[in-house]
Amino acid sequence: MSAEWSDALPIYRQLKERVVAMILDGDLNEGEVIPSVRQVAVDYRINPLTVSKAYQELADEDLVEKRRGLGMYVKQGARSALLERERDHFLNEEWPRIIERIERLGLNTDQLLETANQGANA
């Protein structure tokens, strides 16, 4: 995880999104313990309450579970639930805005695919 924070969102939201990204990227696997509140607070110089709030949101979304005396663990099925949620968000909220911008700029499929292929070959 990066130690840099943006002013655009509260730190607890950014931390939550970083943990989500780690789960999606396979850096945190199902059944694996996530870093402790205390450790994250020390490593990134943030208030432990900020870390707790991020972790509580993850628990509320049924992505992690607290095991008394052991810590917080990524729940079974968390990655697939996140993939479904993120795909749905992309297709229903982000993609329509992207399509609108593509149309506004007068781009066509061939131009987009050519640009994508150039990026893949770089």
N, C-alpha and C positions, 0 to 999 in steps of 0.2 A: 504494500500500500504506500502511496505517496504521502508525504508529510505536508504537502501544500494544500491550502484550502482556498476556495473561491468566496468572494463576498456575495455572490449571486444567490446562494442557498444557505440555510442554517447548517452548521457543521454536522449536527446529528444526521441530517438528511444525506449529506455528502458521504458520511461514514457508512450509513446504511446502504447507499448505492454502491459503494466500494465493496462491501461484503457481498452484495447481490452479484456484482461483476465477478468476484472471486469464485462464487458458486457456479455461475454460468461458464466461466473459463476453465473450470476444473481445478482451480487452485485450492478450493475447499470442497472436499467430497462429502457425500451423504454419510452420516455416522461419525464424521470427524469433528473434533473439538475446535471451536473458534477461539481466537486469542481472548484472554481474560480482560474484563473491564479495566482492571488495575494496570495490566501490561500495556494495553492500547493507550490509556490515559498517559502513562509515563513516556512511552515511545513517541507519541505525537503531541505531547505537551498540551493536552486538552483536559477539561474537567471530567472526572469520572461520571458525573451525572449526565453529561453529554453522550458519553459512550453507552451508558445504561439506557438512555432514551432511544438511541439507535437500535440497540439490541432488543428492547421491548417492542419496538415496531416490527422487527423481524419475527419475534415470537408471536405477536398479534396476527401476523400474516401467515402463521403456521409454517414458517421456514426453518426456524430453530426451536430447540426445546431445552429447558433448563433441567439438569440432572443434579439434584441436591447434593452438594458437597463435591461435585465433579466438574461443573462448569456448563457451558452452553454448547450444544451439538447441532450440526446441520441435520435436519430431519430427512428421513427416507422420503423420496418423491419430491424434494424441494427443487431440484434442478429442472425436472420435467414441468412442474407447476410454474416455475419462473419462465421457462422457455415459452410455454403456452401464453402466459400473461404478457410477456414482452413482445411476442409475435402479434398478439391481438392488438396491443397498444400501437405497434408500428403500423400494422395494416389499417387500423381504423382511425388513427389520429395523425401519425407522422406522414404516412404515404400519401394521403389525399393532399396535404400541403405541398409535398414534393411534386406531385403530378401537376398541381396548379402552377407551381413555379416553372416547371419544364414547359408547360403550355405558354405561359406568359413570356418566356424567353425565346419561344419559337424553336425549341430544340426538337429533334426527331430521334427515333429509336436507333437509327444507324450511327448518329453522332454520339449518342450515349454509350452504345456498345463499343464503338471505336475507342472512346476515351477510357472506358473500363478495361479494355484489352491492353491499352498502352500502360495503364497503371499496374496491371498484373504482370506484364513483361519487364517492368523496370527493375 
